[in-house]
């Protein structure tokens, strides 16, 4: 996947309209492992393409914010209402998504297992 394709995927998955990840979880729909892997991969590609840059495009920043805050809050809200999400989705994929988003904002790669607070 090219950097341009990765950026387009991130923006599209963060969209509140249509079939993006944010829209799906707002409807209580499971995004699926393959979709999450593809998004996490896109975030890694963008991280590498932006390494060392001092600023982010506003559209990208808004998409990252939606993925890093609105998606987990929405998932949590559904879970508090008794909705059951796939274990790997909740335990691994969302965590990795958050780490990749935070890595882009921090300009340093965070790895699973690091003792850090993701904010």
C-alpha positions in Angstrom: 0.0 0.0 0.0 1.3 3.4 -0.9 1.4 6.4 1.5 -1.4 8.0 -0.5 -3.5 4.9 -0.3 -2.8 4.6 3.5 -3.8 8.2 4.1 -7.0 7.7 2.1 -7.8 4.6 4.0 -7.3 6.3 7.4 -9.5 9.2 6.5 -12.2 7.0 5.1 -12.2 4.7 8.2 -12.5 7.7 10.5 -15.5 9.0 8.6 -18.7 9.3 10.6 -20.6 8.9 7.3 -20.8 5.8 5.1 -19.0 2.5 5.9 -15.9 3.7 7.8 -14.8 2.0 11.0 -16.3 4.8 13.1 -19.7 4.5 11.4 -19.6 0.7 11.8 -18.8 0.8 15.6 -21.5 3.5 16.1 -24.0 1.0 14.7 -22.5 -1.8 16.9 -21.1 -3.7 14.0 -17.9 -5.7 14.2 -15.3 -4.4 11.8 -13.5 -7.8 11.3 -9.9 -8.8 11.7 -8.8 -8.2 8.1 -10.2 -4.6 8.1 -8.5 -3.8 11.4 -5.2 -5.3 10.2 -5.4 -3.2 7.0 -6.1 0.0 9.0 -3.3 -0.8 11.5 -0.9 -1.4 8.6 -1.9 1.9 7.0 -1.2 3.7 10.2 2.3 2.2 10.3 2.9 3.3 6.7 1.8 6.8 7.5 4.0 6.8 10.7 7.1 6.0 8.6 6.2 8.6 6.0 5.8 11.3 8.6 8.8 10.4 10.8 10.6 13.6 11.9 8.1 16.0 10.5 7.0 18.7 12.9 3.4 19.2 11.7 0.4 17.1 10.6 -2.2 17.9 8.0 -5.5 19.0 9.8 -7.5 16.4 7.9 -5.2 13.6 9.0 -5.1 14.9 12.5 -8.9 15.0 12.7 -9.0 11.4 11.4 -6.4 10.2 13.9 -8.4 11.9 16.7 -11.6 10.2 15.6 -9.8 6.8 15.5 -8.0 7.3 18.8 -10.8 8.7 20.8 -14.2 8.4 19.2 -13.8 4.7 18.2 -12.8 3.4 21.6 -15.3 5.6 23.4 -18.1 4.3 21.2 -17.0 0.7 21.6 -16.9 1.2 25.4 -20.4 2.7 25.3 -21.8 -0.3 23.5 -20.0 -2.7 25.9 -21.5 -0.8 28.9 -24.9 -1.5 27.4 -24.1 -5.3 27.2 -22.9 -5.5 23.6 -20.3 -8.2 23.3 -17.4 -7.6 20.9 -15.0 -10.2 19.6 -12.2 -10.8 22.1 -9.3 -10.1 19.7 -11.0 -6.9 18.6 -11.2 -5.5 22.2 -8.0 -7.0 23.6 -5.6 -6.6 20.7 -6.7 -4.7 17.6 -8.2 -1.6 19.3 -5.1 -1.5 21.6 -2.8 -1.7 18.6 -4.9 0.9 16.7 -4.5 3.3 19.7 -0.7 2.7 19.9 -0.3 3.4 16.2 -2.3 6.6 16.4 -0.3 7.7 19.5 2.9 6.8 17.7 2.1 9.2 14.9 1.3 12.0 17.3 4.4 11.4 19.5 6.7 10.8 16.4 8.1 7.6 18.0 7.0 4.1 17.6 5.2 2.5 20.5 5.3 -1.3 20.6 2.9 -3.7 22.3 4.0 -4.5 25.8 5.6 -1.1 26.5 4.7 0.2 29.8 3.2 3.6 28.7 0.0 5.4 29.2 -1.7 6.0 25.9 -3.5 9.3 25.9 
